[in-house]
């Protein structure tokens, strides 16, 4: 372990990637020991790592590329014109009515039985 403590944090991340595979990309790893995020260029010995303790490996998912969108049409500038006279109310038309069928005057058919 003494020789590996001379290595930098980035070397440990590369070793984790080699052992664990594609789910642990070096650039997506954060190593945390004793509440501190380990910096890639720092030698592991600088953190006084105790072999009876552990290092947390956090892996962030790579960000998906932004969606390709069609060019948005240019915005059309509109201006509001003011009138000195008030607008006339809209004309209203009476609602069409449908005739109701008459009830009670229809002849009834006798029941046969």
Residue pairs with C-beta under 8 A, 6 or more apart in sequence:
1 51
4 12
4 44
5 43
5 44
5 45
5 49
6 43
6 44
6 45
7 43
7 44
8 40
8 41
8 42
8 43
8 44
9 31
9 38
9 39
9 40
9 41
9 42
9 43
9 44
10 26
10 40
10 41
12 31
12 38
12 44
12 55
13 26
13 29
13 31
13 40
14 26
16 24
16 26
16 29
16 57
17 24
17 25
17 26
17 29
23 59
24 57
24 59
25 59
25 62
28 59
28 60
28 61
28 62
29 57
29 58
29 59
30 37
30 57
30 58
30 59
30 60
31 37
31 38
31 55
31 56
31 57
31 58
32 38
32 55
32 56
32 58
33 47
33 49
33 53
33 54
33 55
33 56
34 47
34 53
36 47
38 44
38 47
38 55
49 55
